[in-house]
Amino acid sequence: MRTGEKAAVTAVYGTVRNLPGECFDAGVHATIARARCANSLTEDSCVQQAVHALRVVAEARIPKPVMKTYKALLREGLFG
């Protein structure tokens, strides 16, 4: 991600995380919460592995053209 994108995506998630959705179950939200609070190297490593596993699942489920379009819309909307 480019400079500022991580903070922007984190802010978007913070705004929408309590809205109903189909993709993020309690386990996904728990992993994201751990990632947001991680502060030790050991904890960071465990969280990074959990986040990576979630990314692999997402990449398998979401077609690349759909993800590219989403990222482009997000970048345009956030950074115009």
MMTF fields as JSON, N, C-alpha, C and O atoms, coordinates in Angstrom:
{
  "mmtfVersion": "1.0.0",
  "mmtfProducer": "UNKNOWN",
  "numBonds": 319,
  "numAtoms": 320,
  "numGroups": 80,
  "numChains": 1,
  "numModels": 1,
  "chainsPerModel": [1],
  "groupsPerChain": [80],
  "chainIdList": ["A"],
  "bondAtomList": [4, 2, 8, 6, 12, 10, 16, 14, 20, 18, 24, 22, 28, 26, 32, 30, 36, 34, 40, 38, 44, 42, 48, 46, 52, 50, 56, 54, 60, 58, 64, 62, 68, 66, 72, 70, 76, 74, 80, 78, 84, 82, 88, 86, 92, 90, 96, 94, 100, 98, 104, 102, 108, 106, 112, 110, 116, 114, 120, 118, 124, 122, 128, 126, 132, 130, 136, 134, 140, 138, 144, 142, 148, 146, 152, 150, 156, 154, 160, 158, 164, 162, 168, 166, 172, 170, 176, 174, 180, 178, 184, 182, 188, 186, 192, 190, 196, 194, 200, 198, 204, 202, 208, 206, 212, 210, 216, 214, 220, 218, 224, 222, 228, 226, 232, 230, 236, 234, 240, 238, 244, 242, 248, 246, 252, 250, 256, 254, 260, 258, 264, 262, 268, 266, 272, 270, 276, 274, 280, 278, 284, 282, 288, 286, 292, 290, 296, 294, 300, 298, 304, 302, 308, 306, 312, 310, 316, 314],
  "bondOrderList": [1, 1, 1, 1, 1, 1, 1, 1, 1, 1, 1, 1, 1, 1, 1, 1, 1, 1, 1, 1, 1, 1, 1, 1, 1, 1, 1, 1, 1, 1, 1, 1, 1, 1, 1, 1, 1, 1, 1, 1, 1, 1, 1, 1, 1, 1, 1, 1, 1, 1, 1, 1, 1, 1, 1, 1, 1, 1, 1, 1, 1, 1, 1, 1, 1, 1, 1, 1, 1, 1, 1, 1, 1, 1, 1, 1, 1, 1, 1],
  "groupList": [{"groupName": "MET", "atomNameList": ["N", "CA", "C", "O"], "elementList": ["N", "C", "C", "O"], "formalChargeList": [0, 0, 0, 0], "bondAtomList": [1, 0, 2, 1, 3, 2], "bondOrderList": [1, 1, 2], "singleLetterCode": "M", "chemCompType": "L-PEPTIDE LINKING"}, {"groupName": "ARG", "atomNameList": ["N", "CA", "C", "O"], "elementList": ["N", "C", "C", "O"], "formalChargeList": [0, 0, 0, 0], "bondAtomList": [1, 0, 2, 1, 3, 2], "bondOrderList": [1, 1, 2], "singleLetterCode": "R", "chemCompType": "L-PEPTIDE LINKING"}, {"groupName": "THR", "atomNameList": ["N", "CA", "C", "O"], "elementList": ["N", "C", "C", "O"], "formalChargeList": [0, 0, 0, 0], "bondAtomList": [1, 0, 2, 1, 3, 2], "bondOrderList": [1, 1, 2], "singleLetterCode": "T", "chemCompType": "L-PEPTIDE LINKING"}, {"groupName": "GLY", "atomNameList": ["N", "CA", "C", "O"], "elementList": ["N", "C", "C", "O"], "formalChargeList": [0, 0, 0, 0], "bondAtomList": [1, 0, 2, 1, 3, 2], "bondOrderList": [1, 1, 2], "singleLetterCode": "G", "chemCompType": "PEPTIDE LINKING"}, {"groupName": "GLU", "atomNameList": ["N", "CA", "C", "O"], "elementList": ["N", "C", "C", "O"], "formalChargeList": [0, 0, 0, 0], "bondAtomList": [1, 0, 2, 1, 3, 2], "bondOrderList": [1, 1, 2], "singleLetterCode": "E", "chemCompType": "L-PEPTIDE LINKING"}, {"groupName": "LYS", "atomNameList": ["N", "CA", "C", "O"], "elementList": ["N", "C", "C", "O"], "formalChargeList": [0, 0, 0, 0], "bondAtomList": [1, 0, 2, 1, 3, 2], "bondOrderList": [1, 1, 2], "singleLetterCode": "K", "chemCompType": "L-PEPTIDE LINKING"}, {"groupName": "ALA", "atomNameList": ["N", "CA", "C", "O"], "elementList": ["N", "C", "C", "O"], "formalChargeList": [0, 0, 0, 0], "bondAtomList": [1, 0, 2, 1, 3, 2], "bondOrderList": [1, 1, 2], "singleLetterCode": "A", "chemCompType": "L-PEPTIDE LINKING"}, {"groupName": "VAL", "atomNameList": ["N", "CA", "C", "O"], "elementList": ["N", "C", "C", "O"], "formalChargeList": [0, 0, 0, 0], "bondAtomList": [1, 0, 2, 1, 3, 2], "bondOrderList": [1, 1, 2], "singleLetterCode": "V", "chemCompType": "L-PEPTIDE LINKING"}, {"groupName": "TYR", "atomNameList": ["N", "CA", "C", "O"], "elementList": ["N", "C", "C", "O"], "formalChargeList": [0, 0, 0, 0], "bondAtomList": [1, 0, 2, 1, 3, 2], "bondOrderList": [1, 1, 2], "singleLetterCode": "Y", "chemCompType": "L-PEPTIDE LINKING"}, {"groupName": "ASN", "atomNameList": ["N", "CA", "C", "O"], "elementList": ["N", "C", "C", "O"], "formalChargeList": [0, 0, 0, 0], "bondAtomList": [1, 0, 2, 1, 3, 2], "bondOrderList": [1, 1, 2], "singleLetterCode": "N", "chemCompType": "L-PEPTIDE LINKING"}, {"groupName": "LEU", "atomNameList": ["N", "CA", "C", "O"], "elementList": ["N", "C", "C", "O"], "formalChargeList": [0, 0, 0, 0], "bondAtomList": [1, 0, 2, 1, 3, 2], "bondOrderList": [1, 1, 2], "singleLetterCode": "L", "chemCompType": "L-PEPTIDE LINKING"}, {"groupName": "PRO", "atomNameList": ["N", "CA", "C", "O"], "elementList": ["N", "C", "C", "O"], "formalChargeList": [0, 0, 0, 0], "bondAtomList": [1, 0, 2, 1, 3, 2], "bondOrderList": [1, 1, 2], "singleLetterCode": "P", "chemCompType": "L-PEPTIDE LINKING"}, {"groupName": "CYS", "atomNameList": ["N", "CA", "C", "O"], "elementList": ["N", "C", "C", "O"], "formalChargeList": [0, 0, 0, 0], "bondAtomList": [1, 0, 2, 1, 3, 2], "bondOrderList": [1, 1, 2], "singleLetterCode": "C", "chemCompType": "L-PEPTIDE LINKING"}, {"groupName": "PHE", "atomNameList": ["N", "CA", "C", "O"], "elementList": ["N", "C", "C", "O"], "formalChargeList": [0, 0, 0, 0], "bondAtomList": [1, 0, 2, 1, 3, 2], "bondOrderList": [1, 1, 2], "singleLetterCode": "F", "chemCompType": "L-PEPTIDE LINKING"}, {"groupName": "ASP", "atomNameList": ["N", "CA", "C", "O"], "elementList": ["N", "C", "C", "O"], "formalChargeList": [0, 0, 0, 0], "bondAtomList": [1, 0, 2, 1, 3, 2], "bondOrderList": [1, 1, 2], "singleLetterCode": "D", "chemCompType": "L-PEPTIDE LINKING"}, {"groupName": "HIS", "atomNameList": ["N", "CA", "C", "O"], "elementList": ["N", "C", "C", "O"], "formalChargeList": [0, 0, 0, 0], "bondAtomList": [1, 0, 2, 1, 3, 2], "bondOrderList": [1, 1, 2], "singleLetterCode": "H", "chemCompType": "L-PEPTIDE LINKING"}, {"groupName": "ILE", "atomNameList": ["N", "CA", "C", "O"], "elementList": ["N", "C", "C", "O"], "formalChargeList": [0, 0, 0, 0], "bondAtomList": [1, 0, 2, 1, 3, 2], "bondOrderList": [1, 1, 2], "singleLetterCode": "I", "chemCompType": "L-PEPTIDE LINKING"}, {"groupName": "SER", "atomNameList": ["N", "CA", "C", "O"], "elementList": ["N", "C", "C", "O"], "formalChargeList": [0, 0, 0, 0], "bondAtomList": [1, 0, 2, 1, 3, 2], "bondOrderList": [1, 1, 2], "singleLetterCode": "S", "chemCompType": "L-PEPTIDE LINKING"}, {"groupName": "GLN", "atomNameList": ["N", "CA", "C", "O"], "elementList": ["N", "C", "C", "O"], "formalChargeList": [0, 0, 0, 0], "bondAtomList": [1, 0, 2, 1, 3, 2], "bondOrderList": [1, 1, 2], "singleLetterCode": "Q", "chemCompType": "L-PEPTIDE LINKING"}],
  "groupTypeList": [0, 1, 2, 3, 4, 5, 6, 6, 7, 2, 6, 7, 8, 3, 2, 7, 1, 9, 10, 11, 3, 4, 12, 13, 14, 6, 3, 7, 15, 6, 2, 16, 6, 1, 6, 1, 12, 6, 9, 17, 10, 2, 4, 14, 17, 12, 7, 18, 18, 6, 7, 15, 6, 10, 1, 7, 7, 6, 4, 6, 1, 16, 11, 5, 11, 7, 0, 5, 2, 8, 5, 6, 10, 10, 1, 4, 3, 10, 13, 3],
  "groupIdList": [1, 2, 3, 4, 5, 6, 7, 8, 9, 10, 11, 12, 13, 14, 15, 16, 17, 18, 19, 20, 21, 22, 23, 24, 25, 26, 27, 28, 29, 30, 31, 32, 33, 34, 35, 36, 37, 38, 39, 40, 41, 42, 43, 44, 45, 46, 47, 48, 49, 50, 51, 52, 53, 54, 55, 56, 57, 58, 59, 60, 61, 62, 63, 64, 65, 66, 67, 68, 69, 70, 71, 72, 73, 74, 75, 76, 77, 78, 79, 80],
  "secStructList": [7, 7, 6, 6, 2, 2, 2, 2, 2, 2, 2, 2, 2, 2, 2, 2, 6, 6, 1, 7, 7, 1, 1, 7, 7, 2, 2, 2, 2, 2, 2, 2, 2, 2, 2, 2, 2, 7, 7, 1, 2, 2, 2, 2, 2, 2, 2, 2, 2, 2, 2, 2, 2, 2, 2, 2, 2, 2, 2, 2, 2, 1, 7, 2, 2, 2, 2, 2, 2, 2, 2, 2, 2, 2, 2, 2, 2, 2, 2, 7],
  "xCoordList": [0.835, 0.0, 0.875, 1.967, 0.37, 1.079, 0.955, 0.137, 1.778, 1.743, 0.336, -0.269, -0.163, -1.483, -2.614, -3.677, -2.404, -3.485, -3.834, -5.009, -2.829, -3.096, -3.935, -4.906, -3.555, -4.313, -5.737, -6.691, -5.868, -7.194, -8.073, -9.242, -7.505, -8.275, -8.64, -9.737, -7.722, -8.0, -9.151, -10.022, -9.158, -10.239, -11.572, -12.604, -11.553, -12.783, -13.307, -14.498, -12.425, -12.85, -13.429, -14.452, -12.796, -13.288, -14.689, -15.464, -15.012, -16.334, -17.385, -18.526, -17.023, -18.023, -18.023, -18.862, -17.114, -16.957, -18.188, -18.348, -19.05, -20.246, -21.469, -22.541, -21.311, -22.421, -22.566, -21.579, -23.792, -23.966, -23.232, -23.153, -22.703, -21.994, -21.928, -22.223, -21.544, -21.511, -20.116, -19.991, -19.071, -17.719, -16.935, -16.1, -17.186, -16.384, -17.152, -18.073, -16.765, -17.391, -16.645, -15.717, -17.053, -16.45, -14.948, -14.184, -14.523, -13.102, -12.276, -11.17, -12.803, -12.102, -11.995, -10.93, -13.096, -13.07, -12.098, -11.412, -12.036, -11.112, -9.663, -8.821, -9.37, -8.016, -7.646, -6.528, -8.562, -8.31, -8.085, -7.187, -8.89, -8.722, -7.34, -6.678, -6.906, -5.57, -4.489, -3.505, -4.669, -3.678, -3.599, -2.517, -4.718, -4.738, -4.088, -3.604, -4.075, -3.54, -2.159, -1.543, -1.655, -0.369, 0.746, 0.842, 1.59, 2.685, 4.002, 5.012, 4.026, 5.297, 5.687, 4.838, 6.983, 7.444, 6.79, 6.403, 6.661, 6.03, 4.571, 4.084, 3.882, 2.473, 2.317, 1.413, 3.191, 3.132, 3.291, 2.578, 4.215, 4.451, 3.213, 2.824, 2.601, 1.393, 0.256, -0.471, 0.111, -0.957, -0.692, -1.614, 0.557, 0.886, 0.553, 0.056, 0.816, 0.485, -1.025, -1.5, -1.782, -3.241, -3.809, -4.705, -3.292, -3.751, -3.389, -4.19, -2.194, -1.786, -2.741, -3.144, -3.103, -4.039, -5.378, -5.97, -5.856, -7.112, -6.975, -7.904, -5.823, -5.597, -5.605, -6.143, -5.015, -4.991, -6.416, -6.756, -7.242, -8.646, -9.374, -10.106, -9.169, -9.835, -9.41, -10.242, -8.115, -7.628, -8.194, -8.37, -8.474, -9.071, -10.549, -11.066, -11.225, -12.669, -13.034, -14.063, -12.202, -12.533, -11.773, -10.543, -12.487, -11.799, -10.887, -11.234, -9.733, -8.763, -9.349, -9.073, -10.146, -10.712, -11.605, -11.627, -12.329, -13.197, -12.347, -12.653, -11.286, -10.418, -9.701, -9.564, -9.238, -8.568, -9.52, -9.135, -10.755, -11.751, -12.027, -12.107, -12.174, -12.419, -11.27, -11.495, -10.041, -8.884, -8.798, -8.458, -9.105, -9.079, -10.143, -9.886, -11.341, -12.404, -12.036, -12.293, -11.437, -11.019, -9.956, -10.036, -8.956, -7.887, -8.448, -8.098, -9.311, -9.891, -10.744, -10.682, -11.536, -12.409, -11.659, -12.071, -10.562, -9.819, -8.754, -8.494, -8.149, -6.996, -7.176, -6.298, -8.356, -8.735, -7.611, -7.798],
  "yCoordList": [-1.191, 0.0, 1.249, 1.274, 2.259, 3.529, 4.246, 3.877, 5.274, 6.07, 6.615, 7.177, 6.448, 6.951, 5.972, 6.087, 5.004, 4.072, 3.16, 2.888, 2.691, 1.804, 2.532, 1.983, 3.757, 4.545, 4.801, 4.754, 5.069, 5.333, 4.084, 4.159, 2.929, 1.683, 1.313, 0.818, 1.554, 1.293, 2.173, 1.71, 3.424, 4.334, 3.9, 3.951, 3.477, 2.991, 1.777, 1.701, 0.826, -0.36, 0.041, -0.502, 0.977, 1.425, 1.992, 1.891, 2.583, 3.169, 2.115, 2.223, 1.104, 0.148, -1.202, -2.052, -1.41, -2.75, -3.283, -4.498, -2.418, -2.876, -3.015, -3.408, -2.695, -2.84, -4.312, -5.048, -4.741, -6.141, -6.432, -5.584, -7.632, -8.044, -9.553, -10.255, -10.041, -11.48, -12.072, -13.275, -11.287, -11.837, -11.912, -12.801, -11.006, -10.939, -11.531, -10.91, -12.745, -13.347, -12.876, -12.072, -13.376, -12.957, -13.242, -12.467, -14.342, -14.683, -13.67, -13.321, -13.201, -12.193, -10.891, -10.276, -10.478, -9.247, -9.378, -8.416, -10.561, -10.781, -10.683, -10.118, -11.225, -11.149, -9.703, -9.278, -8.952, -7.54, -6.769, -5.931, -7.044, -6.375, -6.673, -5.778, -7.939, -8.301, -7.571, -7.109, -7.468, -6.778, -5.3, -4.712, -4.711, -3.289, -3.025, -1.921, -4.029, -3.863, -4.476, -4.277, -5.213, -5.917, -4.92, -3.876, -5.27, -4.36, -5.06, -4.384, -6.373, -7.065, -7.836, -8.137, -8.155, -8.868, -10.238, -10.647, -10.954, -12.273, -12.14, -12.883, -11.203, -10.981, -10.552, -11.017, -9.67, -9.217, -10.382, -10.456, -11.29, -12.433, -13.325, -13.748, -13.609, -14.442, -13.764, -14.407, -12.486, -11.735, -11.66, -11.803, -11.439, -11.381, -12.697, -12.695, -13.807, -15.111, -15.275, -15.792, -14.833, -14.941, -14.056, -14.473, -12.844, -11.924, -12.479, -12.406, -13.029, -13.622, -14.748, -14.842, -15.599, -16.693, -16.142, -16.692, -15.07, -14.45, -13.869, -13.959, -13.278, -12.72, -13.813, -13.618, -14.96, -16.075, -16.531, -16.788, -16.629, -17.03, -15.984, -16.33, -14.712, -13.637, -13.648, -13.493, -13.831, -13.847, -15.022, -14.933, -16.117, -17.274, -17.048, -17.576, -16.274, -16.068, -14.886, -14.907, -13.865, -12.637, -12.632, -12.668, -12.587, -12.553, -11.325, -10.247, -11.492, -10.398, -9.133, -8.039, -9.239, -8.003, -7.253, -6.023, -7.992, -7.361, -6.63, -5.497, -7.278, -6.65, -5.441, -4.425, -5.531, -4.387, -3.203, -2.062, -3.475, -2.409, -1.776, -0.553, -2.617, -2.12, -1.229, -0.134, -1.701, -0.913, 0.41, 1.436, 0.389, 1.627, 2.604, 3.801, 2.084, 2.949, 3.511, 4.68, 2.681, 3.136, 4.215, 5.241, 3.984, 4.981, 6.286, 7.368, 6.178, 7.397, 8.136, 9.361, 7.397, 8.019, 8.637, 9.667, 8.011, 8.498, 9.525, 10.461, 9.344, 10.179, 10.98, 11.755, 10.788, 11.531, 11.889, 12.518],
  "zCoordList": [0.0, 0.0, 0.0, 0.568, -0.641, -0.683, 0.656, 1.499, 0.838, 2.062, 2.278, 1.366, 3.457, 3.803, 3.544, 4.154, 2.645, 2.318, 3.489, 3.736, 4.204, 5.336, 6.39, 6.909, 6.696, 7.671, 7.176, 7.953, 5.883, 5.315, 5.364, 5.742, 4.98, 4.99, 6.435, 6.692, 7.369, 8.783, 9.261, 9.997, 8.85, 9.239, 8.634, 9.303, 7.38, 6.738, 7.49, 7.794, 7.794, 8.542, 9.894, 10.31, 10.58, 11.874, 11.793, 12.744, 10.67, 10.475, 10.138, 10.587, 9.362, 8.868, 9.588, 9.291, 10.511, 11.097, 11.812, 11.929, 12.287, 12.994, 12.091, 12.55, 10.822, 9.882, 9.484, 9.46, 9.172, 8.771, 7.467, 6.577, 7.374, 6.174, 6.089, 7.056, 4.939, 4.699, 4.808, 5.038, 4.653, 4.527, 5.832, 5.999, 6.742, 7.957, 9.122, 9.653, 9.521, 10.69, 11.945, 11.856, 13.098, 14.363, 14.395, 14.971, 13.783, 13.757, 12.98, 13.392, 11.867, 11.071, 11.858, 11.91, 12.467, 13.269, 14.443, 14.787, 15.06, 16.179, 15.705, 16.402, 14.531, 13.987, 13.689, 13.981, 13.118, 12.826, 14.123, 14.196, 15.144, 16.433, 17.019, 17.543, 16.928, 17.428, 16.647, 17.225, 15.341, 14.506, 14.859, 14.841, 15.173, 15.518, 16.87, 17.122, 17.741, 19.096, 19.281, 20.329, 18.301, 18.445, 18.715, 18.071, 19.689, 20.006, 20.324, 20.52, 20.382, 20.621, 19.363, 18.525, 19.234, 18.046, 17.935, 16.84, 19.05, 19.027, 18.626, 17.774, 19.236, 18.929, 17.477, 16.782, 17.019, 15.634, 14.669, 13.669, 14.956, 14.084, 14.008, 12.919, 15.136, 15.162, 14.413, 13.656, 14.624, 13.961, 12.46, 11.656, 12.085, 10.663, 9.974, 8.848, 10.626, 10.057, 9.911, 8.9, 10.923, 10.867, 9.759, 9.025, 9.642, 8.598, 7.223, 6.291, 7.096, 5.821, 5.422, 4.262, 6.38, 6.088, 5.6, 4.671, 6.214, 5.781, 4.372, 3.569, 4.074, 2.735, 1.677, 0.587, 1.99, 1.046, 0.733, -0.422, 1.772, 1.588, 0.742, -0.185, 1.063, 0.313, -1.154, -2.048, -1.395, -2.768, -3.563, -4.778, -2.868, -3.538, -3.844, -4.828, -3.015, -3.168, -4.049, -4.724, -4.047, -4.779, -6.107, -6.11, -7.234, -8.531, -8.637, -8.154, -9.265, -9.381, -10.01, -9.519, -11.077, -11.649, -10.653, -10.637, -9.837, -8.831, -7.79, -7.421, -7.321, -6.321, -6.893, -6.211, -8.142, -8.767, -8.895, -8.644, -9.284, -9.405, -8.049, -7.932, -7.02, -5.663, -5.199, -4.685, -5.382, -4.944, -5.692, -5.104, -6.987, -7.777, -7.28, -7.155, -6.997, -6.48, -5.11, -4.825, -4.269, -2.948, -3.05, -2.374, -3.9, -4.074, -4.621, -4.149, -5.61, -6.196, -5.183, -5.087, -4.432, -3.442, -2.275, -1.742, -1.878, -0.736, -1.104, -0.348, -2.257, -2.601, -3.879, -4.26, -4.565, -5.758, -6.606, -7.647]
}
